[in-house]
Amino acid sequence: MLQITTNERNAFTVSNVDGLWHVNDAAVNWDAQVQPNGLISVLYNNKSYTAVVEKVDTKNKELTLRINGQPHKITIEEPIDQLLKSMGLDLKAMQKIEPVKAPMPGMILKVLVEPGQQINKGDGLLILEAMKMENVLKATGTATVKAIKVDERTAVEKGAVLIELE
């Protein structure tokens, strides 16, 4: 059973029992088809809706849909998320990503990412030259680049924040 929250205020339980979808334990009749133009045609309880996916944040299990022109932020909690929440554990807080800091003084040769870019563990973020050696600083986990705090061809001190992540 999924816990779905729309626009941070309306909560629903959604489940699939023997191929039938239920919302708050009531069976619903719905169908969705992706059109060639990218729009999603939805038929829900004999009413027609047009939806567009505007943003998908898989890390936070959130997505933004525009349904009949109105934006809807949707948050999904799976059973494991609900269990951890009931135990007082906040998985999102535990996954906090630290900013990328300079491990040593040096010169920023090249920035390999840009704000808004999704990165994965091991992806190169920037090249730092120190003691005549080029060092590629890599991502330690999955995140989104929030801001680049340095420019190419600038000197940085040890501990300086280079890239902010979210």
Protein Blocks (a to p, Z undefined) as FASTA:
>chain_A
ZZddehhlaccddddeehiaceehiacdddddddfkopacddeehiacddddfbdcfkno
pacddeehiacddddddfklmmmmmnopafklmmpccddddfbgcddfbdcbdehiacde
hiafbdcdeehiacddddfbdcddfbdcbdehiacdehiafbdcZZ
